[in-house]
Amino acid sequence: MKLRELTPADAPRCAELEKVLFPGETPWSSGVFHQEMAQPFNFYFGVEGALDPAHESTVLLGYAGIGMMGPAADPEFEIHTIGVDPAAQRRGIARMMMDNICHIADLKDAPVFLEVRVGNEPAIGLYEGYAFAKQGMRKNYYQPSGADAHVMVRPRQSER
Ligand SMILES: CC(C)(COP(=O)(O)OP(=O)(O)OC[C@H]1O[C@@H](n2cnc3c(N)ncnc32)[C@H](O)[C@@H]1OP(=O)(O)O)[C@@H](O)C(=O)NCCC(=O)NCCS
């Protein structure tokens, strides 16, 4: 499996995965992925590999997007999206992407923020493993489901 930067050519596959992973929460279309990837302070990367280890052909198995905000000398990051093909989950793919996100943040001694649906225990477990802690709640955050979100924060390295 290989971690690599995503390009606009990956947008349709990201949208295909979003549809499966976030069915009740306005999954991003290919066009939205395109736009997000084009923003200068967003970084998109993913993991490519074989869906079936018995076959050689590879496909994008997971994707993640982060944004950098604030002053260049003291930035903070936000995880905008992260997902892994259901057929490839529990193989460490999210971990490969989170390692990269946290490494980038630690290089800049920056905190990382995210929102996660209340009850999304796989994702919350993943984030807690990277020192994220629940800091607040956004009511009615996801539409059209109306589900609430936890705000989670990974403090900057110098404050952990
Ligand atoms: C959350 C998600 C990205 C995890 O991807 P993954 O590649 O399966 O995760 P990994 O194999 O790298 O697992 C890393 C850790 O996450 C946690 N985790 C992942 N899936 C889990 C599950 N089903 N139940 C409990 N913990 C889980 C565990 O701590 C796991 O470590 P472990 O395998 O050593 O126990 C994936 O389940 C997913 O795409 N979910 C739907 C989309 C989503 O909810 N994204 C997050 C939006 S905020």
The ligand as a Gaussian input file, in Angstrom:
#p B3LYP/6-31G(d) Opt

LIG

0 1
 C      -12.903000       5.639000      10.740000
 C      -12.224000       4.975000       9.552000
 C      -11.610000       6.066000       8.652000
 C      -11.100000       4.039000      10.057000
 O      -10.408000       3.518000       8.938000
 P       -9.566000       2.146000       8.995000
 O       -8.600000       2.156000       7.860000
 O      -10.484000       0.996000       9.090000
 O       -8.790000       2.294000      10.380000
 P       -7.433000       1.552000      10.801000
 O       -7.452000       0.142000      10.297000
 O       -6.257000       2.379000      10.422000
 O       -7.609000       1.517000      12.380000
 C       -6.949000       2.429000      13.248000
 C       -7.644000       2.448000      14.593000
 O       -8.925000       3.063000      14.502000
 C       -9.841000       2.445000      15.437000
 N      -10.889000       1.748000      14.690000
 C      -10.997000       1.635000      13.345000
 N      -12.111000       0.955000      13.018000
 C      -12.723000       0.628000      14.166000
 C      -13.935000      -0.057000      14.479000
 N      -14.730000      -0.555000      13.520000
 N      -14.288000      -0.163000      15.770000
 C      -13.509000       0.336000      16.746000
 N      -12.334000       1.000000      16.521000
 C      -11.960000       1.143000      15.250000
 C       -9.017000       1.446000      16.204000
 O       -8.451000       2.129000      17.306000
 C       -7.937000       1.090000      15.185000
 O       -6.778000       0.589000      15.749000
 P       -6.621000      -1.008000      15.921000
 O       -6.961000      -1.621000      14.600000
 O       -5.188000      -1.159000      16.316000
 O       -7.609000      -1.393000      16.977000
 C      -13.222000       4.089000       8.737000
 O      -13.934000       3.277000       9.645000
 C      -14.198000       4.870000       7.898000
 O      -13.928000       5.209000       6.744000
 N      -15.389000       5.168000       8.452000
 C      -16.450000       5.845000       7.711000
 C      -16.077000       7.286000       7.422000
 C      -15.875000       8.062000       8.707000
 O      -16.611000       7.902000       9.663000
 N      -14.860000       8.949000       8.697000
 C      -14.580000       9.804000       9.838000
 C      -15.396000      11.031000       9.741000
 S      -15.087000      12.145000      11.106000

